[in-house]
Amino acid sequence: MWESEANEYAPIREAELELLSSSARHDRKRLAVILSPDFAEIGRSGRRWTRDEIVASLGGEAIRDAPITSDWLFNRVGPNLVLVNYIIHQDGYESRHCSLWEMPGPVLRYHQGTPIPVR
């Protein structure tokens, strides 16, 4: 990634990493700022979650360390939209994630996690 791209997408990456932290996942006020009112998620299980459902679920999670991430890729798909892809490595499994972020903000519109089969 070019340095200018890294700077351009830094707020999105920071927000994405923040959402992986227990402190943000338990903070309803922060989630209300980051997640779009029409936010939707397709979880690793295949379940579709609304904003209200995911906020309620995240608040009940156990405190945990933020996972390790890799393979970040940012693609501008519209004047104010950026598609982000990355891999999470946690507890012996990996999953590929994609998120659609709206700028300015950043505001998360959509997220999906897909398990990566063990090889």
C-alpha positions as CSV (number, residue, x, y, z in Angstrom):
1,M,0.0,0.0,0.0
2,W,1.3,3.5,-0.9
3,E,2.0,5.8,2.0
4,S,-0.8,8.2,0.9
5,E,-3.2,5.3,0.8
6,A,-2.1,4.2,4.3
7,N,-2.8,7.8,5.6
8,E,-6.1,8.0,3.7
9,Y,-7.4,4.7,5.2
10,A,-5.9,5.0,8.6
11,P,-9.1,6.2,10.3
12,I,-11.0,3.2,8.9
13,R,-8.3,0.7,10.0
14,E,-8.2,2.3,13.5
15,A,-12.0,2.1,13.8
16,E,-12.0,-1.5,12.5
17,L,-9.3,-2.5,15.1
18,E,-11.2,-0.6,17.8
19,L,-14.3,-2.7,17.1
20,L,-12.2,-5.8,17.7
21,S,-11.5,-4.6,21.3
22,S,-13.7,-5.6,24.2
23,S,-13.8,-2.0,25.5
24,A,-15.5,-0.8,22.3
25,R,-17.7,-3.9,21.9
26,H,-19.1,-3.2,25.4
27,D,-19.6,0.6,24.8
28,R,-23.1,1.2,23.5
29,K,-22.5,4.9,23.0
30,R,-19.3,4.3,20.9
31,L,-21.1,1.6,18.9
32,A,-23.9,4.1,18.2
33,V,-21.3,6.4,16.6
34,I,-19.4,3.8,14.6
35,L,-22.3,1.6,13.4
36,S,-24.7,3.0,10.8
37,P,-28.4,3.0,11.8
38,D,-29.0,0.5,8.9
39,F,-25.9,-1.6,9.8
40,A,-26.1,-5.3,8.9
41,E,-23.7,-8.1,9.6
42,I,-23.4,-11.7,8.3
43,G,-21.6,-13.5,11.1
44,R,-19.2,-16.5,10.7
45,S,-22.2,-18.7,11.5
46,G,-24.1,-17.3,8.5
47,R,-26.6,-15.5,10.7
48,R,-27.7,-12.0,9.7
49,W,-27.6,-9.4,12.5
50,T,-29.1,-5.9,12.7
51,R,-27.4,-3.1,14.5
52,D,-29.6,-3.5,17.5
53,E,-29.0,-7.3,17.7
54,I,-25.3,-7.0,17.3
55,V,-25.0,-4.2,19.9
56,A,-27.0,-6.4,22.4
57,S,-24.9,-9.4,21.6
58,L,-21.5,-7.6,21.9
59,G,-22.4,-6.2,25.3
60,G,-22.7,-9.8,26.6
61,E,-19.4,-11.0,25.4
62,A,-16.6,-12.1,27.8
63,I,-13.7,-9.7,28.0
64,R,-10.9,-10.9,25.7
65,D,-7.7,-9.8,24.1
66,A,-8.1,-8.3,20.6
67,P,-7.2,-10.8,17.9
68,I,-4.2,-10.6,15.6
69,T,-5.0,-9.4,12.1
70,S,-3.2,-9.5,8.7
71,D,-3.6,-9.2,5.0
72,W,-5.4,-5.8,5.0
73,L,-6.7,-4.6,1.7
74,F,-8.6,-1.3,1.1
75,N,-10.7,-0.7,-2.1
76,R,-12.5,2.5,-2.8
77,V,-15.9,1.4,-4.3
78,G,-17.6,4.7,-4.5
79,P,-16.9,8.4,-3.7
80,N,-17.6,7.9,0.0
81,L,-17.4,4.1,0.4
82,V,-14.4,1.9,1.2
83,L,-14.4,-1.9,1.2
84,V,-12.0,-3.4,3.7
85,N,-10.7,-7.0,3.8
86,Y,-8.5,-8.6,6.4
87,I,-7.9,-11.9,8.2
88,I,-8.4,-12.5,11.9
89,H,-6.2,-15.1,13.7
90,Q,-7.6,-16.1,17.1
91,D,-7.8,-19.2,19.3
92,G,-6.4,-21.6,16.7
93,Y,-8.7,-20.6,13.8
94,E,-8.7,-18.0,11.1
95,S,-11.5,-16.1,9.4
96,R,-11.7,-13.6,6.5
97,H,-13.6,-10.4,7.1
98,C,-14.9,-7.7,4.9
99,S,-16.5,-4.4,5.9
100,L,-18.0,-1.5,4.0
101,W,-17.1,1.9,5.5
102,E,-18.7,5.2,4.7
103,M,-16.5,8.4,4.8
104,P,-16.4,10.9,6.3
105,G,-16.8,9.3,9.7
106,P,-15.8,6.5,9.4
107,V,-19.2,4.8,9.8
108,L,-19.6,1.0,9.3
109,R,-22.4,0.1,7.0
110,Y,-21.8,-3.7,6.6
111,H,-19.6,-6.5,7.9
112,Q,-19.2,-10.1,7.1
113,G,-17.0,-12.8,8.6
114,T,-16.2,-16.1,6.9
115,P,-14.3,-19.0,8.5
116,I,-11.2,-20.2,6.7
117,P,-11.1,-24.0,6.6
118,V,-8.2,-25.6,8.4
119,R,-5.8,-27.0,5.9
